[in-house]
C-alpha cells in the first residue's frame, strides 16, 4: 500500500494531495498568485496529518515537473527534494501537461463520451505563446510538449475531424483566436491539480520509475529570462 505526497506548483495554483494506492485522501489547494513559498510546506503538513499519517509513513513524493512557471517549479521541486532527502524515500516526477490531460478527460467525459476527442492542456507562457501537448481519448500522446505561438491556423489539421478540448490558463487567451472553429471546445475554470497526479504517481511507484534526487531538475522548456527592474530616475 503506497502513500504518496503529490505536489503541483507549475502555475498560479499551489496544490498538494496525499494519495494512498492512487486514491486521493486529502487535498490542499490555493489559487492565490505568488503564494507558493508561503503555503507549500503548510499544505504538505496538513495533507499528511489530516489523513491520520506521519511523514515517516510516506513511501514517495511526486512532483509536477513542468513546463510552467520558473519560480513555481523551483519551489515545488525543492520542497519535494527536501522531503525525499530527509525521509530517504524516492522522488517521482510527472509531466504537468500529462496530469492536466488526465484531469481534462475525467471532467469532460462526464458530459461527452464520444470517441473523436483530443485533449489539449495549455499553460500560459508569454503574449500569444503557450506550453501545450495533445493527447488522444485514451491519453496517448499525439503531439509532444512544446512552446507554441497561437494563430488562427493552429491545430487546424486536428480540428477538421476531431473535437479538441482546450483547457488551462493558456487556453483562455486563445479562445478569441481559435473559438471560431466548431470543433474547438474550451473548458472554463480548469487548472492543474495535485489530485490528477495521484494515479500516475502510483503507477510510476509500482514500476519503480524514480528520479535521481540529487540531479533532478524541473522541465522548464525555455530558458528563464529575468526582467530588468525599473528604477526611477535611472538612465541606462
N, C-alpha and C positions, 0 to 999 in steps of 0.2 A: 504494500500500500504506500504510494508515493505522496508526500506532502511537499508541494512546490509553491514558492512565493514568486508571483509573476509581476513584473514592473514595466509600466508603459509611460514614457516621458518624451516621446518624439515630437509632440505638438504642444499646444497650449494646455492640453489636458494632462493632469497628473493622476495616474491611476495605478492602484495596487490590488491584486487579487490573490487570496490564498485558496489553492485548489488541492483537493485530495482525490486521487485517482481520476483526474481530469474534470472533476465537478467543483465548481466554484462554491466555496463555503462562506467566504467573506469578501466584500468589495468596498474599497475606499477610493473615492474619486472627487476631483475638483476641476472646474473649468476656469478658475481664476488665472489670468495671464501672469507669467513670470513668478509663479508661486512654488515651483518645483523644489528649490533648495530649502524653502521653509517647511514644506509639508511632507516630503518624501519619507523621511525616517519615522515621522509620526504615523503616517499611513501604514507603513510596514509593521510597526509595533501594534497598531490597532487591528490590522488584518490578521495577524498571528494570534494575539492574545484573545480577541473576541471569538476566535474559533476554538478556544479551550486548549491551545497548544503553547509550547515554548519554542524559542528559536532553535534550541537544540533538537527539536523534533523534525526540523526541516530536512528534506532529502536533497533539495537542489534549489537554486534560484534561477529564474528565467527572465531575460531582459529583452525588450524590443530594441533591435539593433539599428533601426533606421531603414531608409533615409528619413530626414526630418530636421528639426531644429538642432543646430550645433550645440548650443548650451544645454538644451533639454536632454539630448542624448548623452552628453558628458556626465550630467548629474545622475541619470539613470544607471549608466554603466558603472560609474564609480561606486554608487551605492551597492549595486549587485556584487561587484568585485569585493567590496569590503565585507559583506556577509559571507561570501564564499571562502575568503581567506580565513576569517575569524572562526567559522564553523567547520572548515575543512570539508566542504561539500562542493559538488560540481556546478559549473556555470553553463547555462543553456542560452543560446541566442535565437531569436525569432525575427524574421523579416517583418517589418512593420506593415508593409502592403499585403503580405500573405495573411497576417492576422486580421487585417481590415477586411479582406475579401471574404474570409470566413464569417465575419460579423455581418457583412452585407447580405450574404447568402441566407443566413439564419433569419434575418428580418424580412427580406424581400420574398423569399419562398412562401411565406405565410399568405401573401396577397396574390402571388402569381407563380405557379409551379410549372409553367411551360418550359420547354426544352431549349428553345432558341434564345438563350440568355448568356450574356457575357458580363462579368463584374469588373468594374474599373475603379479601384480605390485611388484617390488623389490626395496628395498633401501639398499645401500651398508652398510655393518657392518665392520667386520674385516676379513682379509685374504679371505677365500672362504665362509664366512658367510654372509647371507643376512637376512633382515626382509622381509617377504613375506606373501601373502594370496592368495586364489584362489576364483574367482567369476564366476558365470555362465553367459550365454548370457544375461539373464535378471537382472544381477547384484545381484543375491542372493549369499550369502556367502557359498562356498563349503568347504573351509578349513580356519580356523581362523588364525588370525595374529600370527606368530611365528618367532623365530630366527632359521634359518636352515644353516647347513653346506652342501654345494652343492657338489655332486659327480655324476658320470655317471648314477647312478640309480635313482637319484632324479626325482620325478614326473612321473616315468615310468608307473605307473598304469593309469595315466590320458592320457599320450602321446600315448597309444596304440590305442585309439579310437577317440580322440579329438585333434583339433589343440589347442595348448597352446601358448598364446601370452605373451611373456615376455617383460617387459618394465620398464624403470627406471635405475638409475645409478648402481643398483645392478645387473641388467641383463647383463650389458656389460662384467663384469668379469666372467660371467657364460657361455658366448657364446661358448668358446672353449670346455667346458666340456659337454654341452647339445646340441650344434649345430649340432651334427651328426644325430640327430633324425629328420626324415622328417616332423614330426608334431610340431616340436619346431620352433616357429617363433619369431624373435627378432625385436622389433620396435626401430630403432635407433633415437636418438635425442629427446626422450620423457623425460619429467621432471615434477615434481609436480608443480601445478599452482593454485593460489587462484581462478582462473576463474572456475575451475571444482568444487569448493566448493559451488558456488552460489545457485544452485537449491537444494542441500542438506540442506544448512543453511536456505533457505526459507521454506522448508518443516518442519524442526525442529522448526522454529519460529512459524509457524502456529499450530504445535502440542504442543506448549509450552514445548518443551524439552530443558530446560535451565540447566546450571551448577550452583552450589553454588560458586559464585565468590571468596569468601574468602578461600575456602578449595580445590578448583580445582587444580590439578597438572597434568603435561604432562604424557603421557603414554610412559615411557622410554623403557619398555620391559626388559632391562637389567640394572644392576647397573652401575653407572658411575665409571670408573677406571681412575684415574689421573696418568699420566706418571711422572716419577722422572726426573727432569731436570738434564742434564749432565753439571757439572762444571769442566772446565779444571783444571787438577792437583789435583782434589779431589778424595780421595780413600775412598770407603765405606767398 
